[in-house]
Amino acid sequence: MAGDYHCAFCETEFHQEDGDDDPNCPTCGQTESVKPVDDFALVSDIRRQWYAVFAVLFVAGAAFAAYQWLAVSR
């Protein structure tokens, strides 16, 4: 399967022409961490969305804790 691939282990992007169904990374030799570029972009977008959700929840929790601390200290 020819196409562009991304190795999640060593963060290398490469193009493979031959019809190998299980491509090896040319840098580290991994096969399990190699994904087609389009699939990797989707996973990366999903992770980025979860990081944004956790950041918003963290900020909201910190604001609530600061509000409670200020209300108790009065």
C-alpha positions in Angstrom: 0.0 0.0 0.0 1.8 3.1 -1.2 1.4 6.3 0.6 2.6 8.7 3.2 3.1 7.4 6.7 3.9 8.7 10.2 5.8 6.9 12.9 4.5 7.8 16.3 7.5 6.3 18.1 10.2 8.6 16.5 7.9 11.2 14.9 9.2 10.5 11.4 7.1 11.1 8.3 8.0 9.1 5.2 6.7 8.0 1.8 6.7 4.3 0.8 6.2 3.2 -2.8 6.2 -0.6 -2.5 3.1 -2.6 -1.9 4.0 -3.7 1.7 0.9 -3.8 3.9 2.9 -3.4 7.1 5.5 -0.7 6.4 8.6 -0.3 8.6 9.8 3.1 9.7 13.1 3.9 7.9 14.5 5.6 11.0 13.7 3.3 13.9 12.3 0.2 12.2 9.0 0.1 14.1 6.0 -1.4 12.5 3.4 -1.1 15.2 3.6 2.7 15.6 3.4 3.4 11.8 0.1 4.8 10.7 -1.1 6.4 7.5 -0.8 10.2 7.7 -4.5 10.9 7.5 -5.3 8.5 10.4 -2.5 10.1 12.5 -3.9 13.6 11.9 -7.4 12.5 13.1 -5.9 11.0 16.3 -3.9 14.2 16.8 -7.0 16.3 16.4 -8.9 14.2 18.9 -6.1 14.5 21.5 -5.9 18.2 21.0 -9.6 18.5 21.7 -9.3 16.5 24.9 -6.4 18.6 26.0 -8.6 21.7 25.5 -11.4 20.2 27.6 -9.0 19.3 30.4 -7.5 22.8 30.3 -11.0 24.4 30.6 -11.9 22.1 33.5 -8.6 22.9 35.2 -9.2 26.6 34.9 -12.8 26.3 36.1 -11.7 24.2 39.1 -8.9 26.7 40.0 -11.3 29.6 39.8 -13.8 27.8 42.0 -11.1 26.9 44.5 -10.0 30.6 44.6 -13.6 31.7 45.1 -14.1 29.3 47.9 -10.8 30.3 49.6 -11.7 34.0 49.4 -15.2 33.4 50.7 -13.9 31.4 53.7 -11.1 33.9 54.5 -13.6 36.8 54.9 
